[in-house]
Amino acid sequence: MIPVTEFRQFSEQQPAFRVLKPWWDVFTDYLSVAMLMIGVFGCTLQVMQDKIICLPKRISMANQTLLLNATAEPAPEPPLPAPAQTSPAPGVNEMKGLKTNLDIQQYSFINQMCYERALHWYAKYFPYLVLIHTLVFMLCSNFWFKFPGSSSKIEHFISILGKCFDSPWTTRALSEVSGENPEEKDKKKNTLNKPNLNMLVTEDNSGKTQPLKSVPEKLVVDKPTAGALDKKEGEQAKALFEKVKKFRLHVEEGDLLYSMYVRQTVLKVLKFLIIIVYNSALVSKVQFTVSCNVDIQDMTGYKHFSCSHTMAHLFSKLSFCYLSLVSVYGLTCLYTLYWLFYRSLKEYSFEYVRQETGIDDIPDVKNDFSFMLHMIDQYDPLYSKRFAVFLSEVSENKLKQLNLNNEWTPDKLRQRLQTNSSNRLELQLFMLSGLPDTIFEVAELQSLRLEIINNVTIPASIAQLEDLQELALYQCSLKIHSAATSFLKENLKVLRVKFDDNRELPHWLYCLRNLEELHLTGSLSPDVSKNITLDSLRELKSLKTLSLRSNFTKIPQCIVDVSSHLQKLYIHNDGTKLVMLNNLKKMTNLTELELVHCDLERIPHAVFSLVNLQELDLKENNLKSIEEILSFQHLHKLTCLKLWHNGIPYIPEHIKKLKSLERLYFSHNKIEVLPSHLFLCNKLRFLDLSYNDIRFIPPEVGVLQSLQYFSITCNKVESLPDELYFCKKLKTLKIGKNSLSLLSPKIANLVLLTHLDLKGNHFEALPAELGACKALKRSGLIVEDALFETLPSEVREKMKVE
C-alpha cells in the first residue's frame, strides 16, 4: 500500500492558518482525503494484483478448416494425440476440462495484449484519474497559502493576531479600554479557560464562543500593584499598534487574496463539472467480462478470447462512491461561490462592534483586509471583534495614556519644576506621546509649557491646578473638555501659542475673559487674519499684552477692538512689509510698542499719536533716515527708544529734544559721527552704540551723570575722553574690539563698575588703578589672560575673590 502521508506536501500548511479556513474548506479537505484514499487504494490494487485474466474461445471444426484453408502458410502441427485413456482407479473421479495446449508465458502474453487492446481506457486508468483529480483539488484549496504574494500577507496577519492575544500588557490594557470592573473580572475569571495562544482559539468550558463583552474578561490577568506596568511590555504594545496601522495600509491597497480565492474556487467548480460529466458517461464501461479479439493466432493458435476484469466490480463500486464524494464536493464549492459573490467581501463594517463596545471610532476596512476578517468570522467571530479594538485610535490613546502615566509619576514631574522669567513655577514637557494625567496631581504648578506634543487632551481634572496661571502650547494639536474651558476662562492669565498651520490655533482662546497676556507665533494668511475680527478678541476684556509673530501686511482690526485696555503690543513680522499702520492711532493707551522686522523705511507717523508711549522698539527694519525723531518730543512719557539693527548713517542733532529718554539703542547701524547734542539727553541711563563705525567720542559724554550702561563695542575708537570717567554711576562699560592702546588711570573714579569689557584692543598693560574699582571682579573683567597678568598681584588676587 502507498501511505497517504506521502501526499501531505500537497496540502500541508501552518497550523495557525486554520483560522482562515471556513467550515466549507475544512469539509472539502476531509472529502479530498476520502477521495485520495480511493485513488491510492485503487492504484495499489492495480499494482499488486492481476489486472485481467483471459481464456481462448473454442470454435467449431468447420470454421477451423475454413480458417486453415484460407491461409497460405503451412498448417500448424497437428495437435498432440490425446493420451490413451486408462481406466481410472476404483473410487477416484478425474476432473476434466477443455484443453488449450497453451503454456504460462502464452497466457501472460494474451492477458497483457487484451489488457492493452480490449479493455476500455477508463477501466484501466480510473484509480490514477481519481488520484490526479484529488491532488488538483488539494492544490487548488491551499494554493493561496503557498503563493508568495498572498502567503506573506497571511503570515503577517496571523502573526499580528497572535501578538494581540499573547502580550500580557496588551491584555491588561484591553481591560482598561473596556472599562471593566476589576471585581467582576475576578468573579468571571475562574469560570474561563486560559486561551490557547498557539492555536489562537479562545473558548469557554462548554466550547461555546463567549459574547463580545467578555473579551477583556477572557484575556485579563491579575494586575500587579497599581501603577506597576512593565516598560518593555508597554513598548511591545505600542509597536503592536504601529504594526496594525502599517499592515492595514499595506493590505487595503489591493485585493490579491480575494481574487486568488475566487479563482481557485471557480477552478474547482469547473473541474467538478468536468469530472461529473465524463465519469457519468464512462462509468458503465467498467465491466467484469470483456471480449478480446487480437490477431495473435500465429503465436497462440487463437484469435478470440474471453477475459475477466478481476477488479471491475470493485472499481465500479469505487467509481460510484467517488462520484458521490465529488458531487458533494462540487455542491460545497458552488455554495462557496454563492457566498463569495452574494456578500460584499471587499468591505467590512464594524458597526455591530461599535455598538457593543461603545468604541465609536473603529474604522471600516476594505479589500484584502476586509476579506480576511470575513474569513475569520466563519471560523470564530470573536477574533475580528477583539482585533477591532486595535484599529481604534481611542483605545490606542488609552493604552498610551496608561504607559505615560506610569512613566511620568508626580514625583518625577516635581523634579522638573523650574522658575520662569515671570517668577512662576513652570513645568516643561517636550515631544511626549500625550499629556500625563499625573500632571494634575502637582497642585503647586503655576505655568505649563507643552512643546511638539500631538493629541493633547486637557481634561476637566485641570481644575485641580488651582494656581495655574500660564499656559504655553508650542506646535501642539489640542482638544479640551468643556469643563476645562470654564476653568481656563476664569484662571488663565498668560497664553502662548506657536503653530505651524491655522488648525493648531485653539478657538477657545477668544473666550478667556481674564487673560492678560496673549502671545501668538505662526504664519497667518490674510483669510485667517480676517477671521480674527470683532467677534474674536473683543471678549478678552482683561488683555493688556498682545504679541504677534506672523506675516501681516497691515495692522489687524482685532487689535483695535482691544485698544481701550491694551497696553503692550509686539509685532514681529518676519521681513514682510507692514504697510498700513493707521490703526495704531486709535491705540492711545499703548505704553510699549515693538515693530520688529517689518521692513519699515521711515518711522511711522502713527506712532507720534501714542501720547502714553513709554517704550518704542523698531529693531531689524530698513530705516535709512530718522529725521522724524523730532516729533518724539511730544511723547513726554517716552523713556526708551530702540533703533538698533537698521542702516542709520547718522543721528540728527534735534535728538536733544528728547529730554525724557533714559535708554537709547543705536547698535548695529552705520553711524560714523556722534553729535554732541546727543549727550544733552541728560537723563540717559543706558546708551548702546556698539557695532557702528564711530571713531571719536565727544567729551560732552561727561554730562551724562546718570549713565549706568555705556557700550561702544566693535567700533573704531582710538581714545576715550577723560570726561567719560566723570560718569561715576557707570556700572557697565564695554569698549572691546576697538583701536584703543591706553586705558586712563582715571578709571579709578568708576567705583561702581561691575562689568568692564576691554578685549580686542591694543593695550600693552592695564593700570593698577583698576584695583580702586572695588565692585569689579575677575568674572566681570573681560580681557585677555596675558593682559590681566600685567596687573599687580594684589589687585589680581583681590579681583579673584568673589
LINJOUR-V149771 format. One record per residue. N is the residue number from 1. RES is the residue in three letters. SS is DSSP state (2 for helix, 1 for strand, 0 for the rest). OMEGA is omega as a letter, one per 30 degrees, with the letter a starting at -180 (NA if undefined). Layout:
n | res | ss | omega
N | RES | SS | OMEGA
N | RES | SS | OMEGA
This chain:
n | res | ss | omega
1 | MET | 0 | l
2 | ILE | 0 | a
3 | PRO | 0 | l
4 | VAL | 2 | a
5 | THR | 2 | l
6 | GLU | 2 | a
7 | PHE | 2 | a
8 | ARG | 2 | a
9 | GLN | 2 | a
10 | PHE | 2 | a
11 | SER | 0 | a
12 | GLU | 0 | a
13 | GLN | 0 | l
14 | GLN | 0 | a
15 | PRO | 2 | a
16 | ALA | 2 | a
17 | PHE | 2 | a
18 | ARG | 2 | l
19 | VAL | 2 | l
20 | LEU | 2 | l
21 | LYS | 0 | l
22 | PRO | 0 | a
23 | TRP | 2 | a
24 | TRP | 2 | l
25 | ASP | 2 | l
26 | VAL | 2 | a
27 | PHE | 2 | l
28 | THR | 2 | l
29 | ASP | 2 | l
30 | TYR | 2 | l
31 | LEU | 2 | l
32 | SER | 2 | l
33 | VAL | 2 | l
34 | ALA | 2 | l
35 | MET | 2 | l
36 | LEU | 2 | l
37 | MET | 2 | l
38 | ILE | 2 | a
39 | GLY | 2 | a
40 | VAL | 2 | l
41 | PHE | 2 | l
42 | GLY | 2 | l
43 | CYS | 2 | l
44 | THR | 2 | l
45 | LEU | 2 | l
46 | GLN | 2 | a
47 | VAL | 2 | a
48 | MET | 2 | a
49 | GLN | 0 | l
50 | ASP | 0 | a
51 | LYS | 0 | a
52 | ILE | 1 | l
53 | ILE | 1 | a
54 | CYS | 1 | l
55 | LEU | 1 | l
56 | PRO | 1 | l
57 | LYS | 0 | l
58 | ARG | 0 | l
59 | ILE | 0 | a
60 | SER | 0 | a
61 | MET | 2 | l
62 | ALA | 2 | l
63 | ASN | 2 | l
64 | GLN | 2 | a
65 | THR | 2 | l
66 | LEU | 2 | a
67 | LEU | 2 | a
68 | LEU | 2 | l
69 | ASN | 2 | a
70 | ALA | 2 | a
71 | THR | 0 | l
72 | ALA | 0 | a
73 | GLU | 0 | l
74 | PRO | 0 | a
75 | ALA | 0 | l
76 | PRO | 0 | l
77 | GLU | 0 | l
78 | PRO | 0 | l
79 | PRO | 0 | a
80 | LEU | 0 | l
81 | PRO | 0 | l
82 | ALA | 0 | l
83 | PRO | 0 | l
84 | ALA | 0 | a
85 | GLN | 0 | l
86 | THR | 0 | l
87 | SER | 0 | l
88 | PRO | 0 | l
89 | ALA | 0 | l
90 | PRO | 0 | l
91 | GLY | 0 | a
92 | VAL | 0 | l
93 | ASN | 0 | a
94 | GLU | 0 | l
95 | MET | 0 | a
96 | LYS | 0 | l
97 | GLY | 0 | l
98 | LEU | 0 | a
99 | LYS | 0 | a
100 | THR | 0 | a
101 | ASN | 0 | l
102 | LEU | 0 | l
103 | ASP | 0 | a
104 | ILE | 2 | l
105 | GLN | 2 | l
106 | GLN | 2 | l
107 | TYR | 2 | l
108 | SER | 2 | l
109 | PHE | 2 | l
110 | ILE | 2 | l
111 | ASN | 2 | a
112 | GLN | 2 | l
113 | MET | 2 | l
114 | CYS | 2 | l
115 | TYR | 2 | a
116 | GLU | 2 | a
117 | ARG | 2 | a
118 | ALA | 0 | a
119 | LEU | 0 | a
120 | HIS | 0 | a
121 | TRP | 2 | a
122 | TYR | 2 | l
123 | ALA | 2 | a
124 | LYS | 2 | a
125 | TYR | 2 | a
126 | PHE | 2 | a
127 | PRO | 2 | l
128 | TYR | 2 | l
129 | LEU | 2 | l
130 | VAL | 2 | a
131 | LEU | 2 | a
132 | ILE | 2 | l
133 | HIS | 2 | a
134 | THR | 2 | l
135 | LEU | 2 | l
136 | VAL | 2 | l
137 | PHE | 2 | a
138 | MET | 2 | l
139 | LEU | 2 | l
140 | CYS | 2 | a
141 | SER | 2 | a
142 | ASN | 2 | a
143 | PHE | 2 | a
144 | TRP | 2 | l
145 | PHE | 2 | a
146 | LYS | 2 | a
147 | PHE | 0 | a
148 | PRO | 2 | a
149 | GLY | 2 | a
150 | SER | 2 | a
151 | SER | 2 | l
152 | SER | 2 | l
153 | LYS | 2 | a
154 | ILE | 2 | l
155 | GLU | 2 | l
156 | HIS | 2 | a
157 | PHE | 2 | l
158 | ILE | 2 | l
159 | SER | 2 | l
160 | ILE | 2 | a
161 | LEU | 2 | l
162 | GLY | 2 | a
163 | LYS | 2 | l
164 | CYS | 2 | l
165 | PHE | 2 | a
166 | ASP | 2 | a
167 | SER | 0 | l
168 | PRO | 2 | l
169 | TRP | 2 | a
170 | THR | 2 | l
171 | THR | 2 | l
172 | ARG | 2 | l
173 | ALA | 2 | l
174 | LEU | 2 | l
175 | SER | 2 | l
176 | GLU | 2 | a
177 | VAL | 2 | a
178 | SER | 2 | a
179 | GLY | 0 | a
180 | GLU | 0 | l
181 | ASN | 0 | a
182 | PRO | 2 | l
183 | GLU | 2 | l
184 | GLU | 2 | l
185 | LYS | 2 | a
186 | ASP | 2 | l
187 | LYS | 2 | a
188 | LYS | 2 | a
189 | LYS | 2 | a
190 | ASN | 0 | a
191 | THR | 0 | a
192 | LEU | 0 | l
193 | ASN | 0 | l
194 | LYS | 0 | a
195 | PRO | 0 | l
196 | ASN | 1 | a
197 | LEU | 0 | a
198 | ASN | 0 | a
199 | MET | 0 | a
200 | LEU | 0 | l
201 | VAL | 1 | l
202 | THR | 0 | a
203 | GLU | 0 | l
204 | ASP | 0 | a
205 | ASN | 0 | a
206 | SER | 0 | l
207 | GLY | 0 | a
208 | LYS | 0 | l
209 | THR | 0 | l
210 | GLN | 0 | l
211 | PRO | 0 | a
212 | LEU | 2 | a
213 | LYS | 2 | l
214 | SER | 2 | a
215 | VAL | 2 | l
216 | PRO | 2 | a
217 | GLU | 2 | a
218 | LYS | 2 | a
219 | LEU | 2 | a
220 | VAL | 0 | l
221 | VAL | 0 | a
222 | ASP | 0 | l
223 | LYS | 0 | l
224 | PRO | 0 | a
225 | THR | 0 | a
226 | ALA | 0 | l
227 | GLY | 0 | a
228 | ALA | 0 | l
229 | LEU | 0 | a
230 | ASP | 0 | a
231 | LYS | 2 | a
232 | LYS | 2 | l
233 | GLU | 2 | l
234 | GLY | 2 | l
235 | GLU | 2 | l
236 | GLN | 2 | l
237 | ALA | 2 | l
238 | LYS | 2 | l
239 | ALA | 2 | a
240 | LEU | 2 | l
241 | PHE | 2 | l
242 | GLU | 2 | l
243 | LYS | 2 | l
244 | VAL | 2 | l
245 | LYS | 2 | a
246 | LYS | 2 | l
247 | PHE | 2 | l
248 | ARG | 2 | l
249 | LEU | 2 | a
250 | HIS | 2 | a
251 | VAL | 2 | a
252 | GLU | 0 | a
253 | GLU | 0 | a
254 | GLY | 0 | a
255 | ASP | 0 | a
256 | LEU | 2 | a
257 | LEU | 2 | l
258 | TYR | 2 | a
259 | SER | 2 | a
260 | MET | 2 | a
261 | TYR | 2 | l
262 | VAL | 2 | a
263 | ARG | 2 | a
264 | GLN | 2 | l
265 | THR | 2 | l
266 | VAL | 2 | l
267 | LEU | 2 | l
268 | LYS | 2 | l
269 | VAL | 2 | l
270 | LEU | 2 | l
271 | LYS | 2 | l
272 | PHE | 2 | l
273 | LEU | 2 | l
274 | ILE | 2 | a
275 | ILE | 2 | a
276 | ILE | 2 | a
277 | VAL | 2 | a
278 | TYR | 2 | l
279 | ASN | 2 | l
280 | SER | 2 | a
281 | ALA | 2 | a
282 | LEU | 2 | a
283 | VAL | 2 | l
284 | SER | 2 | a
285 | LYS | 2 | l
286 | VAL | 0 | a
287 | GLN | 0 | a
288 | PHE | 0 | a
289 | THR | 1 | a
290 | VAL | 1 | l
291 | SER | 1 | a
292 | CYS | 1 | l
293 | ASN | 1 | a
294 | VAL | 0 | a
295 | ASP | 0 | l
296 | ILE | 0 | a
297 | GLN | 2 | a
298 | ASP | 2 | a
299 | MET | 2 | a
300 | THR | 2 | a
301 | GLY | 0 | a
302 | TYR | 0 | l
303 | LYS | 0 | a
304 | HIS | 1 | a
305 | PHE | 1 | l
306 | SER | 1 | a
307 | CYS | 1 | l
308 | SER | 1 | l
309 | HIS | 1 | a
310 | THR | 0 | a
311 | MET | 0 | a
312 | ALA | 2 | a
313 | HIS | 2 | a
314 | LEU | 2 | a
315 | PHE | 2 | l
316 | SER | 2 | l
317 | LYS | 2 | a
318 | LEU | 2 | a
319 | SER | 2 | l
320 | PHE | 2 | l
321 | CYS | 2 | l
322 | TYR | 2 | l
323 | LEU | 2 | l
324 | SER | 2 | l
325 | LEU | 2 | l
326 | VAL | 2 | l
327 | SER | 2 | l
328 | VAL | 2 | l
329 | TYR | 2 | a
330 | GLY | 2 | l
331 | LEU | 2 | l
332 | THR | 2 | l
333 | CYS | 2 | l
334 | LEU | 2 | l
335 | TYR | 2 | l
336 | THR | 2 | l
337 | LEU | 2 | l
338 | TYR | 2 | l
339 | TRP | 2 | a
340 | LEU | 2 | a
341 | PHE | 2 | a
342 | TYR | 2 | a
343 | ARG | 0 | l
344 | SER | 0 | a
345 | LEU | 0 | l
346 | LYS | 0 | l
347 | GLU | 1 | a
348 | TYR | 1 | a
349 | SER | 0 | l
350 | PHE | 0 | a
351 | GLU | 2 | a
352 | TYR | 2 | l
353 | VAL | 2 | l
354 | ARG | 2 | l
355 | GLN | 2 | a
356 | GLU | 2 | a
357 | THR | 2 | a
358 | GLY | 0 | l
359 | ILE | 0 | a
360 | ASP | 0 | a
361 | ASP | 0 | l
362 | ILE | 0 | a
363 | PRO | 0 | l
364 | ASP | 0 | a
365 | VAL | 1 | a
366 | LYS | 1 | l
367 | ASN | 2 | a
368 | ASP | 2 | l
369 | PHE | 2 | l
370 | SER | 2 | a
371 | PHE | 2 | l
372 | MET | 2 | l
373 | LEU | 2 | l
374 | HIS | 2 | l
375 | MET | 2 | l
376 | ILE | 2 | l
377 | ASP | 2 | l
378 | GLN | 2 | l
379 | TYR | 2 | l
380 | ASP | 0 | a
381 | PRO | 2 | a
382 | LEU | 2 | a
383 | TYR | 2 | a
384 | SER | 2 | l
385 | LYS | 2 | l
386 | ARG | 2 | a
387 | PHE | 2 | a
388 | ALA | 2 | a
389 | VAL | 2 | a
390 | PHE | 0 | l
391 | LEU | 0 | a
392 | SER | 0 | l
393 | GLU | 2 | l
394 | VAL | 2 | l
395 | SER | 2 | l
396 | GLU | 2 | l
397 | ASN | 2 | l
398 | LYS | 2 | l
399 | LEU | 2 | l
400 | LYS | 2 | a
401 | GLN | 2 | l
402 | LEU | 2 | a
403 | ASN | 2 | a
404 | LEU | 2 | a
405 | ASN | 2 | a
406 | ASN | 2 | l
407 | GLU | 2 | a
408 | TRP | 0 | l
409 | THR | 0 | l
410 | PRO | 2 | l
411 | ASP | 2 | l
412 | LYS | 2 | l
413 | LEU | 2 | l
414 | ARG | 2 | l
415 | GLN | 2 | a
416 | ARG | 0 | l
417 | LEU | 0 | l
418 | GLN | 1 | l
419 | THR | 1 | a
420 | ASN | 0 | a
421 | SER | 0 | l
422 | SER | 0 | l
423 | ASN | 0 | l
424 | ARG | 0 | l
425 | LEU | 1 | a
426 | GLU | 1 | l
427 | LEU | 1 | a
428 | GLN | 1 | l
429 | LEU | 1 | a
430 | PHE | 1 | l
431 | MET | 0 | l
432 | LEU | 0 | l
433 | SER | 0 | l
434 | GLY | 0 | a
435 | LEU | 0 | a
436 | PRO | 0 | l
437 | ASP | 2 | a
438 | THR | 2 | l
439 | ILE | 2 | a
440 | PHE | 2 | l
441 | GLU | 2 | l
442 | VAL | 0 | a
443 | ALA | 0 | a
444 | GLU | 0 | a
445 | LEU | 0 | l
446 | GLN | 0 | a
447 | SER | 1 | a
448 | LEU | 1 | a
449 | ARG | 1 | a
450 | LEU | 1 | a
451 | GLU | 1 | l
452 | ILE | 0 | l
453 | ILE | 0 | a
454 | ASN | 0 | l
455 | ASN | 0 | l
456 | VAL | 1 | l
457 | THR | 1 | l
458 | ILE | 1 | a
459 | PRO | 0 | l
460 | ALA | 2 | a
461 | SER | 2 | l
462 | ILE | 2 | l
463 | ALA | 2 | l
464 | GLN | 2 | l
465 | LEU | 0 | a
466 | GLU | 0 | a
467 | ASP | 0 | a
468 | LEU | 0 | a
469 | GLN | 0 | a
470 | GLU | 1 | l
471 | LEU | 1 | l
472 | ALA | 1 | a
473 | LEU | 1 | a
474 | TYR | 1 | l
475 | GLN | 0 | a
476 | CYS | 0 | l
477 | SER | 0 | a
478 | LEU | 1 | l
479 | LYS | 1 | a
480 | ILE | 1 | l
481 | HIS | 0 | a
482 | SER | 2 | l
483 | ALA | 2 | l
484 | ALA | 2 | l
485 | THR | 2 | l
486 | SER | 2 | l
487 | PHE | 2 | a
488 | LEU | 2 | l
489 | LYS | 2 | a
490 | GLU | 2 | a
491 | ASN | 2 | a
492 | LEU | 0 | l
493 | LYS | 0 | a
494 | VAL | 1 | l
495 | LEU | 1 | l
496 | ARG | 1 | a
497 | VAL | 1 | l
498 | LYS | 1 | a
499 | PHE | 0 | l
500 | ASP | 0 | l
501 | ASP | 0 | a
502 | ASN | 2 | a
503 | ARG | 2 | l
504 | GLU | 2 | l
505 | LEU | 0 | a
506 | PRO | 0 | a
507 | HIS | 2 | a
508 | TRP | 2 | a
509 | LEU | 2 | a
510 | TYR | 2 | a
511 | CYS | 2 | a
512 | LEU | 0 | a
513 | ARG | 0 | l
514 | ASN | 0 | a
515 | LEU | 0 | a
516 | GLU | 0 | a
517 | GLU | 1 | l
518 | LEU | 1 | a
519 | HIS | 1 | a
520 | LEU | 1 | l
521 | THR | 1 | l
522 | GLY | 0 | a
523 | SER | 0 | l
524 | LEU | 0 | l
525 | SER | 0 | l
526 | PRO | 2 | a
527 | ASP | 2 | l
528 | VAL | 2 | l
529 | SER | 2 | l
530 | LYS | 2 | a
531 | ASN | 2 | l
532 | ILE | 0 | a
533 | THR | 0 | a
534 | LEU | 0 | a
535 | ASP | 0 | a
536 | SER | 0 | a
537 | LEU | 2 | a
538 | ARG | 2 | a
539 | GLU | 2 | a
540 | LEU | 0 | a
541 | LYS | 0 | a
542 | SER | 0 | a
543 | LEU | 0 | l
544 | LYS | 0 | a
545 | THR | 1 | l
546 | LEU | 1 | l
547 | SER | 1 | a
548 | LEU | 1 | l
549 | ARG | 1 | a
550 | SER | 0 | a
551 | ASN | 0 | a
552 | PHE | 0 | l
553 | THR | 0 | l
554 | LYS | 1 | l
555 | ILE | 0 | a
556 | PRO | 0 | l
557 | GLN | 2 | a
558 | CYS | 2 | l
559 | ILE | 2 | l
560 | VAL | 2 | a
561 | ASP | 2 | a
562 | VAL | 0 | a
563 | SER | 0 | a
564 | SER | 0 | a
565 | HIS | 0 | a
566 | LEU | 0 | a
567 | GLN | 0 | a
568 | LYS | 1 | l
569 | LEU | 1 | l
570 | TYR | 1 | l
571 | ILE | 1 | l
572 | HIS | 1 | a
573 | ASN | 0 | l
574 | ASP | 0 | l
575 | GLY | 0 | l
576 | THR | 0 | a
577 | LYS | 0 | l
578 | LEU | 0 | a
579 | VAL | 0 | a
580 | MET | 1 | a
581 | LEU | 0 | a
582 | ASN | 2 | a
583 | ASN | 2 | l
584 | LEU | 2 | a
585 | LYS | 2 | a
586 | LYS | 2 | a
587 | MET | 0 | a
588 | THR | 0 | a
589 | ASN | 0 | a
590 | LEU | 0 | l
591 | THR | 0 | l
592 | GLU | 1 | l
593 | LEU | 1 | l
594 | GLU | 1 | l
595 | LEU | 1 | a
596 | VAL | 1 | l
597 | HIS | 0 | a
598 | CYS | 0 | l
599 | ASP | 0 | l
600 | LEU | 0 | l
601 | GLU | 0 | l
602 | ARG | 0 | l
603 | ILE | 0 | a
604 | PRO | 0 | l
605 | HIS | 2 | a
606 | ALA | 2 | a
607 | VAL | 2 | a
608 | PHE | 2 | l
609 | SER | 2 | a
610 | LEU | 0 | a
611 | VAL | 0 | l
612 | ASN | 0 | a
613 | LEU | 0 | l
614 | GLN | 0 | a
615 | GLU | 1 | l
616 | LEU | 1 | a
617 | ASP | 1 | l
618 | LEU | 0 | a
619 | LYS | 0 | l
620 | GLU | 0 | l
621 | ASN | 0 | a
622 | ASN | 0 | a
623 | LEU | 0 | l
624 | LYS | 0 | a
625 | SER | 0 | a
626 | ILE | 0 | l
627 | GLU | 2 | a
628 | GLU | 2 | a
629 | ILE | 2 | l
630 | LEU | 2 | a
631 | SER | 2 | l
632 | PHE | 2 | a
633 | GLN | 2 | l
634 | HIS | 2 | l
635 | LEU | 0 | a
636 | HIS | 0 | a
637 | LYS | 0 | a
638 | LEU | 0 | a
639 | THR | 0 | a
640 | CYS | 1 | l
641 | LEU | 1 | a
642 | LYS | 1 | l
643 | LEU | 0 | a
644 | TRP | 0 | l
645 | HIS | 0 | l
646 | ASN | 0 | l
647 | GLY | 0 | a
648 | ILE | 0 | a
649 | PRO | 0 | a
650 | TYR | 0 | l
651 | ILE | 0 | a
652 | PRO | 0 | a
653 | GLU | 2 | a
654 | HIS | 2 | l
655 | ILE | 2 | l
656 | LYS | 2 | l
657 | LYS | 2 | a
658 | LEU | 0 | a
659 | LYS | 0 | a
660 | SER | 0 | a
661 | LEU | 0 | l
662 | GLU | 0 | l
663 | ARG | 1 | a
664 | LEU | 1 | a
665 | TYR | 1 | l
666 | PHE | 0 | a
667 | SER | 0 | l
668 | HIS | 0 | l
669 | ASN | 0 | a
670 | LYS | 0 | a
671 | ILE | 0 | l
672 | GLU | 0 | a
673 | VAL | 0 | l
674 | LEU | 0 | l
675 | PRO | 0 | l
676 | SER | 2 | l
677 | HIS | 2 | l
678 | LEU | 2 | a
679 | PHE | 2 | l
680 | LEU | 2 | l
681 | CYS | 0 | a
682 | ASN | 0 | l
683 | LYS | 0 | a
684 | LEU | 0 | l
685 | ARG | 0 | a
686 | PHE | 1 | l
687 | LEU | 1 | a
688 | ASP | 1 | l
689 | LEU | 0 | a
690 | SER | 0 | l
691 | TYR | 0 | l
692 | ASN | 0 | l
693 | ASP | 0 | a
694 | ILE | 0 | l
695 | ARG | 0 | a
696 | PHE | 0 | l
697 | ILE | 0 | a
698 | PRO | 0 | l
699 | PRO | 2 | l
700 | GLU | 2 | l
701 | VAL | 2 | a
702 | GLY | 2 | l
703 | VAL | 2 | a
704 | LEU | 0 | a
705 | GLN | 0 | l
706 | SER | 0 | a
707 | LEU | 0 | l
708 | GLN | 0 | a
709 | TYR | 1 | l
710 | PHE | 1 | a
711 | SER | 1 | l
712 | ILE | 0 | a
713 | THR | 0 | l
714 | CYS | 0 | l
715 | ASN | 0 | a
716 | LYS | 0 | a
717 | VAL | 0 | a
718 | GLU | 0 | l
719 | SER | 0 | l
720 | LEU | 0 | l
721 | PRO | 0 | l
722 | ASP | 2 | l
723 | GLU | 2 | l
724 | LEU | 2 | a
725 | TYR | 2 | l
726 | PHE | 2 | l
727 | CYS | 0 | a
728 | LYS | 0 | l
729 | LYS | 0 | a
730 | LEU | 0 | l
731 | LYS | 0 | l
732 | THR | 1 | l
733 | LEU | 1 | a
734 | LYS | 1 | a
735 | ILE | 0 | a
736 | GLY | 0 | l
737 | LYS | 0 | l
738 | ASN | 0 | a
739 | SER | 0 | a
740 | LEU | 0 | l
741 | SER | 0 | a
742 | LEU | 0 | l
743 | LEU | 0 | a
744 | SER | 0 | l
745 | PRO | 2 | l
746 | LYS | 2 | l
747 | ILE | 2 | a
748 | ALA | 2 | l
749 | ASN | 2 | a
750 | LEU | 0 | a
751 | VAL | 0 | a
752 | LEU | 0 | a
753 | LEU | 0 | l
754 | THR | 0 | a
755 | HIS | 1 | a
756 | LEU | 1 | a
757 | ASP | 1 | a
758 | LEU | 0 | a
759 | LYS | 0 | l
760 | GLY | 0 | l
761 | ASN | 0 | a
762 | HIS | 0 | l
763 | PHE | 0 | l
764 | GLU | 0 | l
765 | ALA | 0 | l
766 | LEU | 0 | a
767 | PRO | 0 | l
768 | ALA | 2 | a
769 | GLU | 2 | l
770 | LEU | 2 | l
771 | GLY | 2 | l
772 | ALA | 2 | l
773 | CYS | 0 | a
774 | LYS | 0 | a
775 | ALA | 0 | a
776 | LEU | 0 | l
777 | LYS | 0 | a
778 | ARG | 2 | a
779 | SER | 2 | l
780 | GLY | 2 | l
781 | LEU | 1 | a
782 | ILE | 1 | a
783 | VAL | 0 | l
784 | GLU | 0 | a
785 | ASP | 2 | a
786 | ALA | 2 | l
787 | LEU | 2 | l
788 | PHE | 2 | a
789 | GLU | 0 | l
790 | THR | 0 | l
791 | LEU | 0 | l
792 | PRO | 0 | a
793 | SER | 2 | a
794 | GLU | 2 | l
795 | VAL | 2 | l
796 | ARG | 2 | a
797 | GLU | 2 | l
798 | LYS | 2 | l
799 | MET | 2 | a
800 | LYS | 2 | l
801 | VAL | 0 | a
802 | GLU | 0 | NA
